[in-house]
Every structure is written in structure tokens, then in C-alpha cells.
Amino acid sequence: MIWGQCFASGICYLKLQGEVIEMIMQARVISVQWNQLLVWDLRTRQQVLVNTRSVQRFRPGQVVRIRYNGVMTNSIPPQITAIWIFALP
């Protein structure tokens, strides 16, 4: 069984039989790099490096929604790999 839950903070979890299978982050783009975006996570208030091939569509200052598999490295800044990203109005 798959179900989802979203909170006012902007974070959403999708679960499959009790296991988190993906997460959604809302963030502001700080910088655009080669195959990476450096973003400011609006919920946790920390920088996160997002690995993605679709960086050319984004600009610093944009607010984006990022879907990823829930895995975040324990590095500084932490890193995630995006499943998809889209800009919010």
C-alpha cells in the first residue's frame, strides 16, 4: 500500500508498506554549478548540494521543489540526488 503525507513545513513523505521511498524538499537556489545546484532548504534552513543533470533550467533566487529518494549524505553541505525538480511561481 502506498500513501503520502505532507506537512505545513513543506516536507512530504511517500511510504510503501511503512518504508519512506521518497521525499520532497522546497528550497531556494543559491548557485548553479556543473550537474549540481546549491540550494537553501527552506524547512531545515541549511545548504544542500543537489546532484542533477537539469541545472540549465534554474537560476539563483528561484524557489524549487525537489523530489529525491530520501538519502542525504552526512557531508558538509549534505548532498542529495534529485529524481525531479521544478520551479515554483
C-alpha positions as CSV (number, residue, x, y, z in Angstrom):
1,M,0.0,0.0,0.0
2,I,1.3,3.5,-0.9
3,W,0.3,6.6,0.9
4,G,1.6,10.1,1.3
5,Q,1.7,12.8,4.0
6,C,2.7,16.5,3.6
7,F,3.3,19.0,6.4
8,A,2.9,22.7,6.6
9,S,6.7,22.9,6.7
10,G,6.7,21.9,3.1
11,I,8.2,18.4,3.5
12,C,6.3,15.4,2.2
13,Y,6.8,11.7,2.6
14,L,5.6,8.9,0.4
15,K,5.5,5.5,2.0
16,L,5.3,2.0,0.7
17,Q,4.3,-0.6,3.4
18,G,5.8,1.6,6.2
19,E,9.1,2.5,4.4
20,V,9.8,6.0,3.2
21,I,10.5,5.7,-0.5
22,E,10.9,9.4,-1.5
23,M,10.9,12.9,-0.1
24,I,10.1,16.3,-1.4
25,M,12.2,19.4,-0.4
26,Q,11.3,23.0,-1.1
27,A,14.4,25.2,-1.4
28,R,15.8,28.4,-2.9
29,V,18.6,28.1,-5.5
30,I,21.8,29.7,-4.3
31,S,24.1,28.8,-7.2
32,V,24.1,26.7,-10.4
33,Q,27.1,24.5,-10.9
34,W,28.1,21.7,-13.3
35,N,25.4,19.0,-12.8
36,Q,24.7,20.4,-9.3
37,L,22.5,23.0,-7.6
38,L,23.4,24.5,-4.3
39,V,20.1,25.3,-2.5
40,W,18.9,26.6,0.8
41,D,16.4,24.1,2.3
42,L,13.5,26.2,3.5
43,R,12.5,23.7,6.2
44,T,15.8,22.8,7.8
45,R,17.5,26.1,7.0
46,Q,20.7,24.6,5.7
47,Q,22.5,24.4,2.4
48,V,22.1,21.2,0.4
49,L,24.0,20.2,-2.8
50,V,21.6,18.7,-5.3
51,N,23.0,16.4,-7.9
52,T,21.0,16.7,-11.2
53,R,21.5,16.9,-14.9
54,S,18.8,19.5,-15.4
55,V,20.7,22.5,-13.9
56,Q,20.4,24.8,-17.0
57,R,16.7,25.5,-16.3
58,F,17.4,27.1,-12.9
59,R,18.7,30.5,-11.7
60,P,19.9,31.7,-8.3
61,G,16.9,33.1,-6.3
62,Q,14.3,30.7,-7.7
63,V,12.3,28.6,-5.3
64,V,12.2,25.0,-6.4
65,R,10.5,21.7,-5.3
66,I,12.9,18.7,-5.4
67,R,11.8,15.1,-5.2
68,Y,14.5,12.7,-4.1
69,N,14.8,9.2,-2.6
70,G,15.3,10.3,1.0
71,V,19.0,9.6,1.0
72,M,21.1,12.5,2.2
73,T,24.9,12.3,2.7
74,N,26.4,13.2,6.1
75,S,28.8,15.7,4.4
76,I,29.1,19.5,4.6
77,P,27.0,20.5,2.8
78,P,24.8,17.4,2.7
79,Q,24.1,16.0,-0.8
80,I,21.0,14.5,-2.4
81,T,20.3,13.2,-5.9
82,A,17.2,14.6,-7.5
83,I,14.5,12.5,-9.1
84,W,12.9,15.6,-10.5
85,I,13.0,19.4,-9.8
86,F,10.6,22.1,-10.9
87,A,10.5,25.8,-10.2
88,L,7.6,27.3,-8.2
89,P,5.9,30.5,-9.2
